[in-house]
Amino acid sequence: MSYSDWMSQLPAKLHTTPLYKLAIPGSHDSMSYDLDVNSRIIEPNGLKRFSRIYCLRKIVHTWASTQEVSITEQLNAGVRYFDLRIARKPKDTDPTRLYFHHGLYTQTDVETVLREINVWAESHPKEILILSLSHFEGFDQTISAQLHSHLIRFITNLFGAKLILNTDTPTLKTCWNQGKNIIVSYDHLAFHQPLIWRKIKYYYGNSMDRAKIIAKLSQDLEKEKSPHYFFVCGLNPTLPHNSSILKYVLRFCDNFTNVVRRGLPKMLRWVQQQYDKTPMNIIASDVVTRNDFVATVVKLNLKSVKGR
């Protein structure tokens, strides 16, 4: 079954449900498939000064690449939430050019990717997309306001009438009636406006241990018993920030996507059980085209219809 237009195919009973009460598949570090092994290292901080060492950049690339397919392929697969971490390259000759990042910079700039998303959104008007922009690495104090203003101006001009107002409580029906299908969340209070939504809370386990991830997420989801805004349940494992990271990254026959793929079936079984106990909204993962991730999340909505 194809999930490229799954929102338009949901039962009519769900068309008037607030979007923050639907189960929506999302991708964690959505642009990490595009990381540039030839870029300088951004994180972890302790490795920045060793950016010239190719084999070290290669290790960072191997363990920072959490997605395997392009944004358009993620959209076609049914992903509707995107975790977009923005960065400015130091000494870039273009004063407003921005990239994405996760350990390294991406090869493709922000404006090119947003245009790609816009093309897809225009050809799928009933699919609602949530773009979460955050981190803003390299936005130095002297140029920060200029960069934010430029980026927001580009977003509002590009998406235009497709942008959903943050004063609304959007449902599929209201979005379809208004011809709008893009929500932009921006993690910077100073730049919120009617077309830009506030930060979306992202819950995650902060561990490589699946049992610890599940325990932390179960505890966090108890806070969302009566949601009035979007929130993310991140299934993604997280590498440690101390020397214990070495026991993972020095496995030369392994990589991050393999680690995720081995654990994702168990995480998805937990999602199906947890959905009966606490509300779930956006459920984000790495390697989003694997292990029936999208199908599992979308089908949770059918559970809620049967429960009514």
C-alpha positions, -999 to +999 in steps of 0.1 A: +000+000+000+012+035-008+012+062+019+020+092-003-016+105+002-026+089+035-041+120+051-066+124+023-076+087+027-083+088+065-119+081+076-143+111+075-146+109+113-110+121+116-113+151+092-125+173+121-099+161+147-073+187+156-040+178+139-023+176+173-045+146+182-037+126+150-008+102+149+017+116+124+049+100+111+080+122+114+117+120+106+144+128+131+173+148+117+155+147+084+184+161+062+212+138+076+211+117+044+228+146+027+258+152+051+290+163+034+320+142+045+342+170+032+327+196+055+342+207+089+330+189+120+304+209+139+298+184+168+308+168+191+327+199+203+358+178+212+363+168+176+360+202+160+397+209+160+404+176+142+382+185+112+412+182+088+415+144+095+394+126+068+390+093+086+375+112+116+351+130+094+342+097+079+334+082+113+312+113+122+294+109+088+288+072+095+273+078+129+255+111+122+236+099+091+202+089+106+182+090+073+188+071+041+165+087+015+158+123+003+132+146+015+110+139-015+113+102-009+104+107+027+073+127+017+063+100-008+067+074+019+042+092+041+064+113+065+047+145+074+069+161+101+105+171+094+132+180+119+153+206+101+184+218+119+197+250+104+234+261+102+254+290+088+289+280+074+316+304+087+333+325+061+306+316+035+309+342+006+271+343+004+259+364+033+225+347+037+232+311+025+222+284+050+227+247+053+214+219+075+236+200+100+241+170+122+277+166+131+286+179+097+271+203+073+248+191+044+258+194+008+225+210-002+215+245+010+183+253+029+165+273+001+170+244-024+154+219+000+125+242+009+118+247-028+117+209-032+092+206-003+071+234-019+069+215-052+057+184-034+032+203-013+017+219-044+011+185-060-004+170-028-027+197-015-045+175+010-013+163+028-004+186+057+033+191+063+049+202+096+084+217+092+103+222+125+132+246+121+157+247+150+193+248+164+205+277+141+242+268+144+266+296+135+241+324+139+266+347+154+252+377+174+263+403+148+244+386+119+218+365+138+188+389+133+196+394+096+198+356+090+165+349+109+147+377+091+160+366+057+150+330+063+115+338+076+110+362+046+121+334+022+097+309+039+067+332+038+073+343+002+079+307-009+050+289+008+027+320+007-010+311+009-002+275+018+010+285+053-015+277+081-020+305+107-009+298+142-041+313+156-061+283+143-067+249+157-061+231+124-080+200+113-078+183+080-111+198+070-102+234+079-069+231+061-085+216+030-113+242+030-087+270+031-063+255+006-035+255+032-011+226+039+021+238+055+029+245+092+063+260+100+075+258+136+104+280+145+125+276+176+132+312+183+107+333+203+118+367+188+107+357+153+072+344+159+044+359+138+009+347+127+024+325+099+052+310+121+044+285+149+062+283+182+086+254+191+072+219+191+082+199+221+104+169+212+105+141+238+133+116+234+151+090+255+186+104+254+201+069+254+213+041+232+195+016+255+160+008+242+146+000+277+158+034+289+143+051+259+110+035+264+109+042+302+117+079+296+092+083+268+065+066+288+071+090+317+071+121+293+039+111+275+021+112+308+024+150+306+004+150+274-028+135+286-048+165+273-028+179+245-035+214+232-005+217+209+017+195+188+043+173+205+068+147+192+076+113+206+111+106+193+120+069+190+155+078+181+185+065+201+211+091+211+248+086+212+265+095+245+284+128+247+313+114+268+341+089+262+316+060+262+307+070+226+339+052+215+323+018+221+299+026+193+318+046+168+349+023+168+327-006+156+341-003+120+316-028+106+286-011+121+268+022+116+240+042+132+213+032+107+220-005+114+217+001+151+184+018+146+171-009+122+179-036+147+159-018+175+130-003+155+107-033+155+107-034+193+101+003+195+071+001+171+056-027+192+059-004+222+043+024+203+013+003+195+009-007+232+015+028+245-010+044+222-038+027+242-025+044+274-014+079+264-021+103+235+005+103+208+008+130+181+040+132+160+060+100+162+095+106+148+122+080+139+154+075+121+155+054+089+118+062+082+114+039+052+123+008+072+103-017+092+068-004+083+074+026+104+050+049+085+023+022+082+025+014+119+020+051+129-007+059+103-028+028+114-029+041+150-054+067+137-078+038+128-075+025+163-088+059+176-118+057+152-127+022+164-124+035+200-150+062+195 
